[in-house]
Amino acid sequence: QYRQAHLLADNVNYLVGLLGRRAFERLRVELKKDASAHLLDAIAATGHPGVKELLLDILRDPQTPSPRQRRFLRERAIAGLRRFSDEPGVALAVANLLSRENASRFVKEAAVEFLLRAARPETAASLIAFDRSLHGRNTRLANLTGRALAAVGGDRAMDYLEEKLSDTSRAYLPWYGYIAVEAARYRRARLLEVLLRAARLTLSRRTVVPNVFRALGLMGDRRAVPLLAEVVGRKDFRIRYWSAISLGLLGDTAALPALRRALDKVVDYPASRRWVNRAAIAFALARLGDESGRKLLAEQASRGQIREKMLALLFLLRLAEQGPPAVSLAGRMVDLIRPYAAIDGCPRFPWEQIFSALSRVRHPRIIELLLEMADWKKAGAAPWHARQVLAEISRERLGPVLCRLMGQGSWPVRLARARQLESLGADALGCYHRLYRQGDLPARLLAARRAGMFFPGRAAGLLRRARRDPAWQVVEEARRLASWLSGSEPFPTRAPALGEVDQGELLGYRPAWRDYGQLQSRVVKERFFTEAPVRRLLADQRGAIWAATGQGLMSYDGMQWQLASPPDACGQQVFDLVEFGGTVWAASDGGLWRLERGRPQCALRDQAVVRLATAGQQLFVGTRDGVYRFVGGRLQPLAETPGAGPVRALAVAPWGELWVYRKAENQAGRLLGFQNGRWSDHDELLLHFWSSGGAVTGLGTGRLAVNGLASLPAHRALAVASDWGPIIVKPRQSRLLGTGSNGWPWLPAWAVAESGADTLWLGYPGQLVELRRNQARLLRFDLQPAGEAMAPYRTPPADLLVTGSGELWLAGRRPAVRPGNTMATVLRRPRADSKRLAMPPETVVTSIAGGGIRLDNPDAALRLPNQARRFQGGKTVRIPGVVVSVAAVAKDPWDFSRVDYRFKVDEGDWSAWSRKNTLVTQRLLDEGVHRVLVQSRDEQGNIDPSPAEVRFTVVTRTPTIVRIEDGRFQRIFPSQLLRYQKKGLGRVLLRNTSSEPVKVDLQMKVEDMFEKPASSSVTLPPKSQRWVVAPAPLSGRLLRRLTAGTVQLVVEARYRWQEAERTTRRSFPLHLLEANAMSWADPRALAAFVNPHDPLVELLGGRVNQALSN
């Protein structure tokens, strides 16, 4: 796991942020397998006590044959050892690299930089030997080595530097000035005479680097004033610049006349602009008490170009030195650089001087500015110089600033400050304690995380307080750390196994899946299917169940589902429902409607309503543009709802606050609260601190999505179903509920319901969790019907409902096994109820068939109470056959347990109880009237006291009553479409052979050429025949026919005779012409063949219009 994280992420912060100090042992093992510079950085960042020895071992022998890898490992080892630079053994170990022949130039350069910052006297010999070996061939290394010797000091180092700087035989010495400046910063007085001799060479026009004159000022010895006063008046370019600055630093007022004369002599050159030297001289004048210099700098800072302003501000900062004025000037300087923080094209500022001046101001705000610039991506050399200055600041000054900055800013910035604080080598635990006591949510979480990971043995008290934090994020972080410190993995690497949670039930179609063989309990079947989604469930005061679906409002009374379609003006889809004022209200895509005495009544039209919530006598309505209060048939706006997008969730908390979740497409959602006429922001509740680029890294923050809100009155809390699980919210506390495994839930929660004050139901994809007094029990649910393959992914529940009797209802959308096969499902987990168990089943005969006909019972609906047990209201039906099949249905109210059936024919005996609900008579029935009784029995032994009954008459001869004798039809000209629609295609001759009048329903079909069914009705007198016009609702597709042809017209006559439905059919050929066919028999009728809907007519009209326009 960790190797994969290293190879894929290749990120030090990821690995250390994941594992903390305990990463050391694991990463050391990985280092032996794959020596990597990034892995070594991770080891150094853990702060483990064994880091120093490991880095020293790598420094001595990287144990890799690759020269390139040896170089990188040694460079990173040197970087990791910087926190131990004050230890003599470490500095000597690094210095020994300078004499190793197999150490690359880059490694030696890193070693010299280390020794420059360490400034340990015992390293002087190694530095001198190394510098002698260079023979001047490498200017950068010679520069660094000389500066390191100047920083080290001591007689041996000074003797060597005095000898080195006295040799000015060569005209060009690029390293000379850097060494001189470094020695001057440390006030190495032994080198003053050497530097004065080198400076006097300029009077004889010998070339010497200008930094020598800068070094004379940094030495602080006024013996250099006469020489500097002479040079500032005779030389130009950078020599005059540094001479003037040095005179100002030395503070001898005897130099004022020379400076005033030099100010007038400054000439503008392309390589040395006039304002550069004038600013330096003005600085010197101001330092020596001449206020004209300060005035000149102020004018340049206010009116010059950006580089002129920067230089003037630089000198003004050096004049101010400390205090609020210096901080203000530093801020103005950084403001000039900040626009280039992320873009190219930054001007060439005097970076070294700028940051040297900033480093002299001892104020926390300056450190904050340096930290800000160190994080920039562009801005020229500013980030590099900022990091160099920060490396020189003591941990006593830098630590408190870093600690304070961890309490503000973005999460990545806070993490960076924490890593910087820990890299100082100081004890950061005290900072984390202060941060937890005084900080906001990100600060408290950061304090708990870093303290637990990097100070595991001393952070127990802080973690105990974190376990009681008001924010669920801090509590979960403390739980994770406590589990980790006890030996568990830092994150669960898999979903909780079934063995880790008490086994429960499988809600679905099978007794148990093969994979879940231990699941043994009652199986609950589906309540209904619908192709539209089921979005919400509700139990009203009478105990009936309601479901908001995409097709309307479904209700269940214990026996059967019924559909209540919304009024036409109120749309079709139902998004939400509540019980308000004793009736059910529904939110739909067209408005708001309610049921009045079982009939839907539209209360609000032309306004899409997506969410509803109630509080006492108030009804709150969520729409696509905000939240309103429904008063007097109108929407009364609350204060303007913050955020954008439709209202995705709406609920009223037990303490009276209205909670709203809004989310627009491709935008982060907003979680809001409304109480006492004001909106409050609850977005902090959705923050988490473990994501970065879609991966769980801890490097960035994320915002959870909300899948639903639910009020929990018995718990006096509000549930927020989020992507990380359910969050239980109370007025001053929030907690994240998991499944009871590892204490770190990753499954998204979609629904939450309560059952009393001690039980919560949590809905996850494919599973439910019953949480009773902190004990979890797992229930799986399966939305696939028996016989279908198991879905490749788990389906989330749309809603959970716990009724007053304790029954659990679940609405979901079963996944598609085949395209277009997705259907919504409602599952129910029954609960034993003595009153409902004592109710007997109800039985109804649904159909009877025989002799090739089938008759259905129009009153087959099972509703409580239902005593209409007689087929077709007790009417005796006629069956033209001697073998009869009777089908029945029975349901056990609310229980839906399996039922047994038995049948009785005429006066015979009852059949044995059986699960079969169909009777086929075993003997041939005689002509005449017969009776069949059906009775049912449930699993508890309750028998239906009133059997269902069907009476029928057996008729063995079937006469032909109505015949289709003939049909006469015209040729079809498509252009005459409208005439055919009005007058028909032709006529059909029908004959009635009986002695009674017969009503005939006539239907015609022509190969999908009708835009609606073609039907008509006629009553034929006894013993008569009649021509009937054939209706023709032909569709516009006729106008697109390109060829003529013959199609079949099917005529079907339906009628009822002797209580039986009968049908007779006949087909006729119909000649269909092409779309542009005309009849030329009568020229006066040609206009009748022009149809404005004809595509050719439209094309002709367009061309005529174009011709007339031209």
N, C-alpha and C positions, 0 to 999 in steps of 0.2 A: 504493500500500500504506500509506504513512504518513498520507496524507490521510484514508483510510478509517479508520485506527486513531484518528486525532484526532477525527473526526466521530462515530464510534460510541462510543469509550471516554470522550472528553471528560475525560481524566484526565492531569494533568501527570506523575504518577509513572509511569504506563504508558509514555508516550512517552520520557521520559528514561531510565527503566529499560531500555527496549528498545534505545536507541541510544547513550546516554552522551554524551560530549563531542562526538562526531562528529555528533550530531543538529543542531548549530548551523546548519550550511550548509543542510541539507535543510529545517529548520523556518523559516529566514529566507526561503527561496523560497516556502514555503507561506504565510507571513505576508503576502507581497505579494498573494497570490491571495485570501486570506480573513483579514483582520485580526481576530484573536480574542484576548481576554484570557487564555484558557486556553493558547493557543499561545505568548503572550508569557511566561507563567509558565514554560512548558517551556523556552523559550530562556534565561531567566534562570537556571534550575536546571542548565543544562549546564555552567556555569563556564568557558565558552570565553573566551579573551582579547578577542574582539570583542563581548562582551555589553554592556560599558559604553557604547561608542559607539552601538550599535544602540538601547539604551534611551534615551540622550540624544536621538537623532534622533526617536524616538517621542514623547518629552516635548515637543520643540519643535513637531513637526507629525505628528500621528497619521495623516494622509493618508486620512481617511475622512469622508464627508459626514454621517454619522450622529452627532448630539450624544451620544446614549447610548453609542455605541461609542467615541467620543473620550474620554468620561469614564472608561470602564472601562480603556481602554488606558493612559491617563495614570496612573490609580491603580495599575495593576499595574507600570508602568514605575518609579514612585516606590518601590514595594515592592522591586523588583529592584535598585534603586540603593542600598539601605541598606548593602550590604556595601562600597560605595565612599564612605560618608558622611564619611570622614576626609580626602577629597580636596577641596581648595578649589573647583575648577571644578565639581564635582558639586553641592556645596551651593549655589553661586551659581545654577546652572542651575535647580535646584528653586525657589530663592527668586524667580527671575524670573517663575515662574508666578503669584505673588501679584498682579502688576500686569497680568496678561492679562485682558482683559474677556471673552474667549470661554472662559475656564476656569471650570468649574462650581464651585459651593460645595463639593461633595464632594472635588473635586480639590484645592482650596485647603486644605481641612481636612487631607487627606493630606499636603500639602506642609508645613503648619505642624507636624504631628506629626513629620515627617522632620527638620525644622530643630530641633525641641525635642531630639531625640536627638543630632543632629549637634553642636549648640552651637558653631557656627563664628562668630567675631566679625565676619567680613565680611558676614554676613547681617543685621546689626542694622538697617541703613537700610531694607532691604526690609520687615522685620517692623514697624518703626515706621510706615512709610507705609501698610502694610496695616491696622494697628490703627486708625490715624486714620480710614481710609476706612470702617471699620465703624460708627462713631458709636454704639456701644453697642447696635446692633440685633440682633446675634447673640451670645448669651451664651457658647455653646460655643466659637466662634471667638475671642472676646475672651479667654476663659479660656486657650485654647491659645496664643494669640499672646503674652499676658503672661507665661506660664510659659516660653515659648521665649526671650523677652528676658531673663528672670531667669537662664536657663541660659547664654545667650550672654555676659552680663556686659559689661564695658567702660564707659567714661565715658558714651558716648552712650546706651547702653541704660539705665544707671542714672539718668541725668538724666530720661529719659522716664518710667521707672517711678516715680521720686520724685514727679514732677508728677502722674502718674496716680493713685497711691495717696493723695496729699494731698487729693484732691477727694473729700470725704465729705459733700457737700451733699445727696446723695440718701440716703434711708433704706435702700433695698434695693440692694445691690451684690453679686449672686450670684458674680461672678468674683473679688471682692476676696480672699477667703480662700485660694483656690487659688494666686493669684499670690504672696500673702504667704508661703505655705508653701514654694513653689518657691524664692523668693528666700532664705528662711531656710535651706533645705537647702544652698545654695551659700554661706551665710554672707556675704550682701551687707550689710556693716555700715552702709553709707550709708543704708539704709532703716530702721534701728532706731528713730530718733526719730519717723519717720513712723508706724511701727506702734505705738509707745507712745502717741502722740497719739490714734490711732484706738481704742486699748484704753481710754484714760481716758474716752472718750465713754460707755462703758457705765455709769460711775458716775452720769451724769446721765440714765440710762435711754434714751439714744439707741441705736437698733438697729444693731449691727455684727455681722458673721458671726463665730461662735465660733472659726474657724480662725486668727483673728489671735492669740488666746492660745496656740494650738498653735505658731504661728510664733515667738512670743517665746521659747519653750523651745528650739526648734531653732536659734535664733540663738546660744545659748550665752553671752549677755552677762548678768551678774548685776545689771545696773542695772534689769532688769525685775522683780527679786524683790519689792520693796515693793509694787508695783502688783498683782502676781499674788497675794501674801499677802492683800492687802485684798480682792481680788475673790473668792478661794476661800471666804472667810467670809461674803460678802454675797450672792453670786449662786448660782443653781442651774442645773439642766439641763446643757447641753453646755458652757456657759461655766465652770462649776465643774469639770467633767470635764477640760477641756483646761488649765485653770489649774493643777490639781493635778499633772497629768502634767508640765507645763513646770517647776513647782517641783522636782519630782524630778529632771528632766534637768539643771537649773542647779546642783544640788548644794549649795545654801547652807543650812546647818543652822539659820540664823536663822528659817527658815520653819516649823520643827517645831511651835511652839505654835499657829500659825494652822491648820496641817493637823490637829492633834489636836482643836482646837475645831470645825473644819469636819466632822470625822468624826461627831461627835455630832449635828450639825445636819441631816444628810442625811435628806430626806423622800422617801417613796415616792409618785411620781406615775404615772398611766397612761402618760404620754409620756416619763417619765424614771424608770426603776425604781431603787429604792434601791441595789440591788447594783451598778449600773453606776458611780455616783459613789463608793460605798464602795471598790470595787476600784481606781479611779484614785487615791484618797487613800491607800489601803494601799500602792500601788506607790510613791507619793512618799515615804511614811514609811520604807519599806524601803530606798529609794535613799539616804535621808539618815541611815541607820544605825539606825532604830527597827525591831527585829525583830518587833514586834507586827504590822507591816504584812505581812511575809512569812508569818506564821502565819495571818493572816486570809485571804490569797490561797490558801494551801494548803488551808484548810478549804473555801473556796468551790470549789476545783478538784476536791475529792473528793466533795462532797455536793450540789452545786447541780444545777440543770437544765442542759441541754446548752449553752444560750447563756451561762449563768453560768460553767460549766466553761471554755468557750472563752475568755471574757474573762479569767478568772483565770490560765489557762495562758499567755495572751498576755503578761500583765504579768510572770509568773514567767520567761518566756523573755527578756523585755527586761532583767530583773534578772540572769539568768545570762550573757547576752551571747554567750559563746563556750564552746568545750570540749564534752566529752561530756554534761554536764547540759543544755546548750542543745539539743544534738541529740536527746536523749531527750524533752525537752519539745516540740520541734517534731514529733517522731513522734507524740506523744499528740494534738497538735492536728490533724494530718492524719488520724489514726484517727477523730476525730469527724466529719470531712467525708466520708471514704471511702465510708460506706454510701450516700451520695447521688450517687455517681459516675455512675450510669446511670439514676437515677430522679428524678422531680420531687419538690418539697416540701422542698427544702433550707432550713433556718432562715436568717434574715437575720443573718449574722455580720458583724462589722466587717472586711470583706475587705481594705480598703486598709491598715488597721493590721496585720492578720495578715501580709500579704505584705511589708509594710515591715519588720516585725520579722524575718521569715524571711530577707530579703535581707541583713540585717546579720550573720548568722551565716556566717562564712567556713569552711564545711566541705563536703567533697564530698557527704556524705549529704544535705545540704539541697538541693543541685542535683538529686540523684536524685529527691527528693520533688517538687520543682518540675516536673521533666520528666514525672513520673507524672501530676501534676494537670493539666498542660497537655494531656494526651491524653484527659482525661475528656470525656464527652458532656454531662453535666448538672452537678450540684453547684453550682448558682447561678452566681455570678460567679468561682468559683475558677479555672476554666481560663483565662479572659481575664486575670486578674491574674497567674497563673503565667507566661503568655507575656510579659506586660509586664516582669516581673522578670527573666526569662531574657534578654530583649533588652538589659537593662542590664548583665548580667554580662560580663566581659571574656572574649575568646576564650582567653586564657591559663588561666583558671580553668575555663571550660566545656568546652574541647576535650578534656582528659584524661578527664573524667567521661564524655563522650559516647563516647569511644573504648573505655573500659572496659565501658560498657553494651552496646556492640555484641557483646560476648562472652557475653551472657546474654539470656534472655527469648525471646518468640516471634519468628518471622521478620518479621512486619510491624513490630513494635517495633524490631527491629534495623535494618530498612531506614529507619525514621523517624529513628533516631539518626544513621545515616550521612548522610542528607540534611541534617540539622541541622548536623552537623560540616562538611560541604562548604559550607553556606551562610554559615559564619562567615568565609569568605575565607582561612582558614589552610591551610597545606600539610598535607593529610591523609594523604599517602603514608607518612610515618613511622608513623602510627597503623596503617595497613593492614599494614605489615611486622610490627609487634609482634603485631597481631591474628592474623596467619597463623601466627606461630611459637608462640603460646601458646594459641590458641583451639580450640574444639571444631569439629565438622564444619560447622555453619552459619556459624561465625565465619570459618573458613578459606575457605569458598566466597564469603562476602560480601567478604572482603578481596581475593580474586582478581578478583571481578567488578567491584567499584568501582575498584580500582587500574587494571585493564585498560581500563575505559570512560572514566575521567576523568583518568588520567595515562598515556596510551598510549605516550608517548615515554620514560617513566622506569620503567615497570613490567615491563620485560623479565625482569629477574632473578627477581622474584616469580612471574611466569608460568612460568618455567622450573622453579622448585621445585614449582609447582602441577601441572605435567605429570607429576611423579613422586610425587604424593600417594597415600597408601594408599587413599583413598576415590574410587570411580569418579565421584561427582558433581563433585568438585573437578577431576579430570582432564578430564572432558568440558567443564566450564566453561572451563578453560584452553585446550583445543583449539578451542572455539568462538571464544574471544576472539582466539586466534592467527590463525584463518582470517579473522575479521572485520577485524583490523588489517592483514591483507595485501590487503584490498580486497574480500572477499566480503561477501554480505549477512549480517546478524546471525543470520538463521534461514533454513533452506531453505523456499522458498515452494511447492515442489512435490515430488512423489516423484521419486526418482532415475530419469532417463531410461535406456532400455536401452543407449544408447551409452556411458553412463558406467561400465558394469560389463561385464566380458567376457560374451559371449553363451554360453549353455549349451543345455540340452535343454528340451523341452516334454514333461512327463509327462502323458499323457492319451490321447485317442482320435483326434485329428487330427494329420496331419504337422506342421502349423503353423497358427496363427491368421493371418488376413489382417493384423491389426495388427502381428504379430510376424514379418514375412516373412523376417527374417535367421536365424530359428531353423531349423537344418537338422541333424537328428540322429535317432537311433532313437526311435520312438514306443513307449511302453509302455502296454499295455492294462490293464484292471482285473483284479484277481484274483478278487474275488467281491463280490456285493452282499448287503446285509442291511438290513432295515428298522430293525433295532436299531443303536444307535451302536457303533462300534469305539473302544475307549478306550485300549488298550495293546497293544504288540507285543513279542514275545520270541523269541529264537533260542536253542534249547537246545544241549546239548553235541553232539547227533547231527546238528545242522544243520537240524532241522525248525523251522518258523515257527509261532508260536502267537499268537492274537489274542483279547483279552478283549472280548466283545461283550455287548449287552443280552439275547441269547438263549442265552448259554452260552459255552463255550470252543471256539474253532475252531483246528484244526491243519492244517498244509500240509506234505506230505512230498515236494514237488517235482512231484507230478502232480495232486493233488486236495485240496480242502478237506473236512474232516470236522468234524462238530459233536459235542462231548462235553457233554451236558447235565448240570448239577449235580444231585446228589441232591435229592429233593423237600424234605427237611428243611433244605437249605442254600440255599434261595432259587432265583431264576432268573437275575438279572442278574449279570454278572461285571464288577467295577470295575478290578481290577488283577491281575497275575500275576507270579510270580518263579520261578526255579529254585532249589530248596533241597533238600539231601540227595539229589541225583540224580533228583529228580522235580519236576514242575510243580505249584505251589500257586496257587490262585485265591481271590481275595477277592470275596464276593458279598453280596447284600442279605440273605441268610439265615444267613451264617456263613462258615466257612473250610473249603475242601476241597482235596484233592490227587488226583492220578491214580496209582493203584497197579496196575501191569501193564496200563495202558490203561483201567482202570475207575475212575470217580470214587468217592472215599471221603470222607465228611463227617468233618472233624476238629473242628469247632466249630459248634454249633447256636445258633439263637435270638439271634444277635448280628450286626448289620450290620457288615461289614468293608469299608472303602472303599479302603485303601491298604496296600501291603506293601513291606518293604525287608529286605535281608539283610546281615549282616556276620559273616563266618566261620561259626561254629556258632550264630548268633543269628538268629531270625526276629522282626522287629518288625511290629506290626499297628496300623494306624491305623483308628479307629472314629469314630463321630459325637460321642463325648464324650472323646476323648483318645488317647494312644499307650500300647501295652502290648508286653510281650515274651511270645511264645508258648512256653511251657515245659510239657512233660508233658501236653499236651492241654488246657491251661488258659491263660487270659490272666493274666499276672503284671504288675501295674501298675508303671510307672516312678514317679518322683516326680510329684506332681500336675501335669498338663500345664497351663501357663498359657494364657490366652486362652479364647475361647468359639467354639462352632460345630464342625462336622465337620472332620476332617483332609483338606485339599484336596491336599496333596502331601507326599511322604515320600521321603527318600533318605539314604544314608550316605556322607559325604564320604570321600575317600581317606585322610585323617588320623584317621578313626575317629569323627568327631562325627556324631551323628544329627540331621538337619535336618528340621524340621516346619513346615508352613504351615497355619494354622487360620484359618477365616473363617466368621462367622455372617452370615445375611442382614441387609443394611442396616447392617453394621458394618465397620469397617476390619479387615483381616486382620493376623495376628501371625506373624512369622517367628522361629522359635526354634531353638535348638541344645541337644543333650543330650550331655554327656560327663562322665565321672568322677562320675556320680551327681548332677549338678546341671544345671539348665536355665540357659541364657544367652539374652539378648535380642539379636536381629539386626535389629530393626525399622529401625534407622538405615540399613540397606542399601537399604530401600525408599523412603526419603525423596527427594523432588525439590523444587526451589525455583523452579518456573516456572509455577505455576497459581494462578488466582484466579477463582472463579465460573465454572469451566469454560473459561476462556480462558487462553491462554499469555501471561502478562503479567509474570511475575517478582515479583508483589506478594505472593504467598502460597505456602505449601508444600502439597504433596500427598503421598499415599502410593500407591505403585504396587501393582497387583494382581499376584499370582503365578499364572501359568498352569501351571507345572510345575517340578520339581526333577530334576536328572540328575547322577549321579556320573560324573566323567571321570577314570578312573584313569590313563590314559596321559598326561594333562596335569597330573596331581596337583592337580585342581581340582574344584569343584562348580559346576554351571551353574544359574542361577535364570532361568527364562523369564518375563519380566515384560512389562508393558504398553509399556515403552519399549525393549524389545529384550532380548537375553540378557546377563545379568551373570555374569561368570566370577569365582568367589570362590576365593581362596587364604587360608591362615591369617592373614596380615596385609596382605592386598591385595584389592581388587576392581576390576574393569574392565568397562566396558560395550562390547559388540561391536556394530558397525554394519555396514552394507552396503558400506562403503568410499566413500561419497559424502558430502561435506560434514562428515563426522565427527560428525553429530548425528542419531542414529536416532530415528525417530518411530513406526515400525511395531511393533506388539506381537509379541513372540516367543511361540510356543506350544510349541515342542519344540526340544531340542538333542541332538545325538548326535556322537560322535567316531569317527574312522577313523584309528587310529594316533595318534602323538604330534604330528603336524604338520597334521592336517586336522580341522576342525569343520564340522558341518552345522547350519545354523540354519533353523528353520521359521517362516515368516511367512505371513500370509493370502495365498494364491494364489501364493506363490513360496518357493523355497528358495535359500539362499546357501551355496556351498561355499567355506569360508575355509581356504586352504592357504598357510601361511607368510605370512600377512597379505595375500595376494592373493585377491580375491573373485571368484567366478564365479556368475552368476545362473541359476537354473533356474525356469521357470514350471511349475505343474501345473494341470491342468484336470480337474475331477471331473464334467463334463457328458458324457453319452454322445453319440455322433455323431448328428446329426439334431435334437438339442434346442437351444433357444436358449441363448446364453451367459448365465450368471447375472449379475444386476445388481450383485452384490458378490462379493468374494473369500472363499473358504472357508479357515478356518485348519486346519492339520493337527492331528489329535489326538495323534499320536505319530510319532516317527522311529526307525528301527532300521537300524544298519549291521552286517551279518553278518560272520563271520570271513573270508568270501571277498571282502568289500568291496562287497557288494550293498547298495543303499539301498532300504528299504521305508518306505512312508508310509501312515498311516491317516488318513482324513478323512471328512467328512460332506458329500456333495454337496448343494447348495441345491435347494430345491423349485422346479421350473418351474411345476408345478400343485399346488394344495393336496393334501396327503396323498401327495405323490410324493417326499418326502425319503428318501434311502437312504444308508447308509454305504458307503464304498468303501475298498479297500486297493490301492495302487499299488506297483509294484516296478520298480526301475531295474536291469536285469540287468548283470552284469559278466562279461566273457569269462573262462571258466574251462576250461582245456584238458581236464580230466577230465570236466566236465559236457558240454562241446561234443562229446566223442567218444561220448556215450551216444546210441543210436538211439532213435527214437520208438516208442511203443507204440500198437497198434491194437486196437480192439474193435468188433464189430458190435453196434450198439445196438438195431436193430429190423428187422423184415421185414414187408412188407405185400403183400396181393393178395386179389382176390375180395371186397373189402369188409371184410376183417378186418386187424388189425395185431397183431403179437406183439412184445413188448419183451423185452430181455435183462435179467434181474434181476441179472446179474453184470457190469454195464457200468462199475463203478467202476475207475478207473485208479490202481493203487497200485504202488509200487516194493517188491520186484519183482513182476510180474504175468505169469504164463505161462498163465493161463486164457483162451485166445484163442478157444475154441469156444463158439458160440452155445448158450445154455442147457445148458452142460456137454457139448455134442456130441450132444444129442438131435435126432432127425429130426422136424421139425414138419410139420404138414399145412397147406397153403395152398389154399383153394378158388378158384383162378384160374390162368390161363395166362400172365399178365403179373405180374411180381414186382418190388417195389422194395426194395432193401437199403440201409440207412443205416449209416454207420460214423463213429467218432470216433478221432482220434489226437492225442497230445500228446508234445511233445519235453520230456523231463524237465528241469526247472529253466530251460530256455532259453525255452520257449514261443514259438519261432520258427514261422513259417508252415510247413505241411507239404503235400505233394502226395500224392494217392491214385491207386492203380490197382486194377482188379478183374479177376477171372478166373472165367468161368462154365463149370462142368464141366471138360472137358478142352481147352477152347479156349485161345486166346492171351491174354496179359495185355493190358489196355487201355493206352492212352497215359497218362503221368503228367498229373494235372490237380488243380486246387484243389477240384474238386467232390467231396464226400464221400458222394454218393448215386448208386446204380446203378439204372436202370430197364431191364429186359431189352428188347432190341430185337426179339426174335422171340418167337412164341408157344411156350411150353414144353409139352412132352408130359406126359401123366400119368406119375407115377412119381417116383423120388428124384432130386434135383439137388443140386449143391454150388456155393457161391460163395466165393472167396477174396478178401481185401482186404489190401493192403500199403501202407505209408506211407513217406515219405522227407522228411528235414528239410532246412533250408537249407544245411547243411554236407555234404550228400550221404549221410548215414548212413541206411541202409535197415533197416526192421524185419526181423530175420532170421526171425521166426516169424509168418507172415500169420494174420490172423483168419479164422475159417471159420464158415459157416452151412450146415446141411443141411436140406432140406425136401422134402416129397412134394406134388406137384400133384394136387388132387382137383377134378374139374370139376363134380360133382353135389352139391348141398347138401340132404340130407333134413331134414324137420321132425320133430323127436324129441319135444319136450314142448309140450303145448298147454294153454291156460287155457280150460276148457270152460264153466264157469259160476261165478257168485258170488251168495251170498245174504247180505244185510245188513239190520240192524234200523234202525228210526228212532232218531235220536240225541237223547236227553234230556240236555242239558248237566249237569243236577244229578246224573246217574248216572256222572259222570266217573270216579270211583274204580272202579266196577264194570267199566266198559269197559277201563280200564287193566289190570285183573286177568284178565278173561275174554275180551277182544277184541270186535271189532265184528260179526263174522260169519264166514262160511266161503267158501273158494275151492276149486273142483274142478279138479285138475290131472290130466292123462293122459300116460302114457309110452307112446309108440308103438314103441319099440325093443325088441329082445330082450335088452337088457342093463340092469341097474339104473343109474339116473341120480340124481346128487345135485343138487338144485335149491335155489338161494338165492332166497327170495321177499322182495320189498321192496314196501311200500305207501306212497303219498304222497297227502295230502289238503290241498292249498292252504295249506301252512304252518300246519296245525293240530296237528302233532306236536311235542313238546318235544325229541324225539330221533328218529333214523331208526327206522322200523318194519320189522323184518326177522326172518325165521325161516328155518330150513333143514329140508329133508325129503328122504329118499332114496326114490324111487319104484321099486318092483319092476318087472321086465320085463312089458310088455304089461298095464299096470294103470292104475287111476285112484284118486285119494284126495281126500277133503275135508280141507282144511287150514285151521286157525283163523287168522283175520286179526288179528295183534296191533294194539293201539291205544294207543300212548303219547301220548294226547291232552294238550294243554297247558291251563293254567288260563284261556287267552283265551276258551274256550267259555263260561265263566260270565259274560262281558261282552257276549254276543250279545243284541241287543234284538229281532231279527226272525228268522223262520224262513226257510229257503231250501234249495235243492238244490245240492250241490257234486259235483265229480268225484273219485272214488277211482281212482287209477291203480295197477294191479297189474303188477309186472315180475318175470318168472322168468328167472334166469340159471343157465346150466349149461355144462358142458364136454363136448364130443363130438368124438372123433377129433382130439385135441390142439388144438382150436380153441374159443375162448370164444364162446358163442351167447346170444341174448337173445330173449324173446318178451314182449309187453305187451298189456294189455287194460284198458279203463276201465269203471267202473260208476257209476251215479248213486247219491248218498247224501243222504238227507233229514235236514237238520239243523234242530232245533226251537229256539225262543227259550229264553233262559236260565231263565225261570221256568215253563217248561212242565211239566205234571204229567199223569199218567194216573189217571182217576177210576174205572177199571174195578173195582178192589178197594180199598175204603177202608182195609183193614188194612195196605195197602202204602204208604200216603201218606208215612209217615215215611221211606221209602227215598228220597224226592225232596228231603229236607232235607240240604243239603251245608254243612258248617261253613265252607267256603271261598267260599260264595256271597256276594257283596257285599250282596244284599238280606237274607240271613239275618243277616249282621253288623249291618246297620242295624236290623232288627227287634229283635235282642238288645240293642242299645244303648238303644233307646227303652223296652223293658221294664225294663231296669235303672234308667233314669232315673225311670220312673214309680214303681217300688218304692221308690227312694231318697226321692222326694218324699213 
